[in-house]
Amino acid sequence: MKPRILLLLTVSLAILVACAGETQTVEVTRVVTQEVAVEVTRVVSEVSTVEVPVEVTRLVEVEVVATPTPAEVEATAVPEATVEPTAEPIAESNIYVVQSGDNLSIIATKTGVAVADILTANNITSGTLLAVGQELVIPGWSGEIVAEVPTVDVASVPAAPPPTSAELVPVGPNLLPNPSFEEDWYFFQGVSEWQIPNNWLLAVDEGPNTLEGGSGGTFLRPEIRVVPKTDIPPSEHPLFVFDGQNTIKAFKGGAPTNFAIFTDITLQPGRYRMTINFFPDIVAQYNGGTKIWAVQDLSSEARVIVDNEGTGWIVPQAGSKATLTYDFVVDEARTVRVGGAFRSRFINHNNGWFLDAWSLQALGNP
């Protein structure tokens, strides 16, 4: 508590002022504070000379605050608070814009956020068709791409030598989703010409055909359908349907084509074998109802895709069933892109393919 001091203040004032021709009284008021005394002088006209004895006695309670010395001020000064820069809060979610070739597995790999969390945040299911340019809420994502997923190049890729695994055989289940295309389908990127089996993706080359030995022009998109056996003449079932009731039919008349069908799957470390079955329906012309198969060199080409490797382009015989396999090694758990690529570099009456019964299996000792 601050000390309080009682002061007895007595002021006696006697004023007599005589001025020639007029008597004036000078009234002086003294204002006393704890620090400053201020005198204010005011001239007041009076009729006569008056001696006014004034005595004022007051009891004044003055609050006295001790003034600290400079040393005390320095000792008790509160240092200025150091203001640390406020870190920008990490967003709880960010928007991802769907790119061409994306699916939920690819987006999960790119963002590091589980597919289940992406489905919940966007109120969608695993069967929902994603469109290029569509915005998805990615919960807990910083906005940075944490892992790039290899893309498919449907152009020529040199063959990579497969690992030696002659002593190993496929063991365990087929790891591909919807491997014989028996499940439902969707329109890839909303294109009505592209009817793609669920869990599979598509890449199409629609650029100029600059392949040496080709017939030039521009690669045009093929029409792709998931065809049930009931829509195929019974005599052709053994040719086009390898397993189950459905097969993929891709075709284009009068133009070269170049496309790939693939999927992304997470694999544990180990050795694997990718197998694709297909029928090159490459028709040079029709003789009545009979197909005349194309006989040009390189009229039909196919390859197995494993990321950016796989087989080189193989030249199967048009009008005959074919099978390609590729063995590969996964050194650490990761997402691998697998599938098949197909092209017809010449202009034919029909550049068609039937695709069915694909498999991906681990390799082990028999």
N, C-alpha and C positions, 0 to 999 in steps of 0.2 A: 504493500500500500504506500502511495506517495505521501510524503510528510506535508502537513498543513501548518501554517504559522499564522497566528492572530496578531495583527498589527493595529496599534492605536494611532490613528492619524488625526492630527489637529491642524487646522488651517486658520490662521488669523489674517485678516486682510483689512487694511484701512486705506482707503483711497480718497484722495482729495485732489481734484484737478481744477485749476482755475485757468480759464482762457479769456483773453481780451475780447470783450463784446459779447461773449456767450459762455455760459457755463456748461461744461460737458462732464459726464461721468464715464470713465473707462471701466468696463465690466470685463473681468478676467476670469475665465473658467479653467481650472486645472483638472485634467483628466489623468488619473494615475492607473497605470497597469503594472504588471509585474516587471516589465522590461522598459517601457517608454513613457515618458511624461510629455504631454503635448499641451502647449499653451495656445489658446485661441483668443485673440484680442478683437473686441467689437466696440465701435464707438456708438454711444447712445445719447441722444439729446435730452437735457434736463432743463427745467425752468430756473433753478437756483443751485447754488453751491451747497453740497451736502456732504458731511463727513459720515461715512457709513462704517461703523465698526462691525466686522463680521467674524464670528467665530463658529466653526463647524467642527463638531466632534463626531466621528463615525468609527464604528467597529467593523473592520473589513476582514473577511476571510479570504486569504490569497493562497492559491495552490501553487507551490513552488516545485518546479521540476529541475532537478540537478542536471547541469549540462555536462555530458561526458567529455573527457579529454580526447585529443586525436588518437592517443595510444589506445585508449579504451574502445574507441570507435573501430579502429583497425582490428583489435582483438576479438570484438564481438560481431564483426560484419559477417553476414551470411553470404557465402560464395555463390556466384551466379550458377544456376543449374545448367549443366551441359545437355543440350538437346540433341539426342541421337536421331539420325535420319530414320524415318519410319519406313520399314520394308514394305514393299507392295505386297498385299495379301495374295496368296495363291488362289486362283479361282477354283471353286468347287467343281466346276464343270466347264466344258468348252464345246464349241460347235465344230463338227467335222463335216466337210463337204464331200459327198460320195464321188469318187473318180471312176473313169472307165475301167472295167475289169475288177472293181471292188466287190467283195462279198463280206459277210459278217466276220468270217475268220480272218480275212486280210485286214479289215479295219481293227479288229482286236489286236492283231500282231503289230500294226503300225502305232497304235495308241497305248498298248500295254494294259488295256482294260478288258476284263472278261466279257465274252459274248453275252452271258446271262445278264450282266449289269447294263449292257447297251440295250438289250431287249426291254428290260424293265424301265429304263429311263425314257425310252421312246414309245412305250406301250405297243410294241410290235412282237411278232413271233418269228421263229427261225424260217418260216415259209414265206415271209413278207418279201415282195419284190422291191429291190432297191433301184432307184433311178439315178442316173448321172446328174449331179447338181443338187441332189436331195441333201438337206441338212439334218444331221443326227446329233443329239445331245450325248456327249461322252462324259459320264460322271467321274470326277476325280482326275481328269486328264489335264496336264499342264499346257496342252496345245502344241507340244513338240512331237514330231515323229520319232518314236523310240527304236523302230526297226523297219527297214525297207524290205518289201516282199518282192522277190524276183518277178519280172514280167516275162511274158511269152513273146519270143521273136519268131514269127512264122516264116522269116526268111531263112536262107541256108545257114546252118550252123555246123561247123566241123564236128565229125564224130569224136567222142571222147572214148578212150579205150576202157572197156568195162573191166571191173575187178575180176580176178580169177576166182571162180566159184564153181568149177565143174564138179567138185565133190559135194556141193551143197544142193539141197532141193527145197522147193517151197514148203513151208510148214505153217500151220495155224490158219486162221480165217482170212478171208478176203478183206483187206482194210479199206477198200474204196467205199465211199457212200454211193448208194444206188448204182451198183456196178454193172448190172445188166439192163439198166434204164427201165425197170418194171414199175417204178413209182410214178408219181405225177410229174408234170412238166410246167414250164412258165415261158412267157415271151421275154427273151433276153433284151434288157434295156427298153422294153415296151414295143419292140419291133415285131410286127405280126408275121414276118417271114422267118423269124428265128424262134422256133419252138424247141427249147432246151430242157433236158431232164433236170429235175430238182437236184440241187447241190453241185451242179456243173456250170462252167462259164465258157465264154466264146471269145475268140479273137479272129478278126477278118481283115485281110489285106485288100484294100480297094484302091491301091495305087497303080502306077504304070507297070506293065509286065516287061521288065528289062532282062529277063533271064536269057542267056545265050542259048540258042536252039529252040526258043519258044516262038510263038506266032505273033508276038507283040501285043498291041492293044492295051487294055486296062483290065486288071483283075476286078471282076464283079462279084458282089456278095452272092453266095449260094442261098437257096431256100432250104431250110432245115426243119424236119418234122420228126416227132416221135410216132412211129407207125406201128399199129397193132398187127398181129399176124393175120387177123381177119380181113385186113385191107390189102393183103398181098396174095396173088394167085397161089394156090396150093403147090403148084409145080416149082415155085420159086422159094418156098419156105426153107428148103435145105441150103439154098445159096445165101439168103439174106438174114435169116434168123439163126443165131448161134446158140441162144439160150433163152428160155422163158417165152413170153408172148409178145414182147416189143423189140423193136430195133430202131436205130436212128437212120434216117434217110436224108442225105445232103445232095443237092443236084443243081446244075445250072447248064442251060443249053446255049451254044453259040458264043461262049466267052471263057477265058481262063479263070480259074478260081484258086484261092489260097486261104486256108482257114485252119484253126486249131480248137479243139475242145479239151478242157482241162479242169482240174479241181485242186484245192489246197488241203493238205492233211498234215497233222502234227505227228511226227515219228520219233520214236526213241532210238538211241544209238543201236546200230546193227546193220546187217546186210539185207537187201530187199531186191525183189524182182518185179518189174512192171511189165504187164502183158496187154497188148491190144489186138483184137480180132477185127477184121474188116473185109469188105468186098469191093474192089474197084469197078464200079459200073460205068466204065468209060466207053461210050458208044460212038463210033465214027459215023455210022449211018444205019438206017433200018432197011431191010429187004422184006417188004410186007410186014409181018409181025416178028421177024427174026432180027435180033441185034447183031450187027457186025462190029466186033470189038476193035478198038483203036490199036494200031500196031506200031505207031511211031516210037522211037526211043524216047524215054522220059515222058511218055504220055500220062503216066500216073506215078506219083511219088508220095511216100509216107515216111514218118519218123516217130519215134517215142520221145516224149518230152519228160525230162526230169530237171526242174529248174532251167538253167540255161545250158544244160548238157543233154544227155540222152544219145540216141543213135544219130548217125547222119541220115541224109535222105536215102531211102531204099526204094528201088524200082520194082514194085510187084507186077505180076502179069495181069492185065485187064481181063475181067471175066472169070477170075478165079479167087477163091477164098484165100486169105493170107493171115499170118500171125507174126507179130514182131515182139521181141522181149528185150529188156535192158536191165542188167544187174547193177546195183550201186550201193554205196556205203554211206551211212549217216554217222558222223563222229560224235555228235551231241544232239540232244533233243531240240528239234526245231520244226518249223512249218516248211513243207516241201511241196512244190507245184509239180503235178504229174498229169500226163494226158497224151494225146496224139495230135499230130499235125498232118495235113493232107493238101496236095496241090495238083492241079492239072494245068500245065503251061501252054497247051495248045487249044485252039478253037475246035471244038467237036460238037457233034449233034447233041451229046449229053455228057457232061463231066459230073458223074455221080459217084457217091460212096454210101455203103451201108456199114454201120458201126455197131458192134454188140459184144457183150460178155467180156468186159475188161476186168483185170484183176491186179492187185498189189498185195504181195505176200512176203513175209519174212523168209529168209533163207537159213536153213540149219542142217545139221547132220540127219541123215535118214534114220 
